[in-house]
Amino acid sequence: MKIGTDILNQRQAAQYLGTTVGTLNSWRHCGKNTLPFIRWGNRIRYRKSDLDAWIERQLINKLDEGGENV
């Protein structure tokens, strides 16, 4: 995969995650959700592979947490 094709701007990343640019900004400024980002000067970018990995980390296995499948 070419490096440039893996890079998303804030609008693209928000759309990919099903959220808003404002939410991404809040997460970044508050350190919430540990979503990796790249700062190039005053621009914020996200690697699609990092977003995919973050999505995988958000999955919750209910069997592991409570002993029963919900």
N, C-alpha and C positions, 0 to 999 in steps of 0.2 A: 504494500500500500504506500502511495506517495504521501509524504508528510503533509503537504498542503491540502490534500483531500480529506484529511482527518480533522482539520481545524474548523471550528464553527464560531461565528460571532455570537453576541449575546442573544440577538433575536432568534437566530437559528437554534441555539442551545435551548432557549426557553420553549420554542415550538416543539423541539425534539422531546423535551421532558414533560410537555403538557402543562406548562406554567407560564408565568409572565416574566418579563425582563425585571420588573420591580421586585419580584420574589427572589430572583437570582441575586440582585443587588443586596437585598436584605440578608440573604444567607451569607453572602461574601463578607459584608460589613460586620455582621454579628458572629461570624465564625460558625454558623449553624450548618448542620448537615455535611460538613467536611467535603464539599464538592470542589474538586481540584480545578484551578483555573490558571491561565497564563496572562501575565501583564506585559504588553509590549508598549512601552511609553504610556500613553493615556488610554490605550485600547485593552479591552478584556477579551480573551478568547478561551475557548474550551476545546479539548480534544474529544472527539466522538468516542474513542476507546475508553477515556476516563469516565465519560458519562455512562457508557454501558457497564463499566465496572461498578460505578456508584449505584446504578439501578440494581445490579445483582446483590450488592451489600444491603440493600433496603428490603430484600425478601425476608420474610419471617416464617420460620418453620414452627407452626403451632405445636407440633409434637415435642420439639425441643424445649419450648417455653413452659407448657402447662401439662404435658403428659397426655393430652387428648387432641385429636384432630378436629378443628373447628371449621 
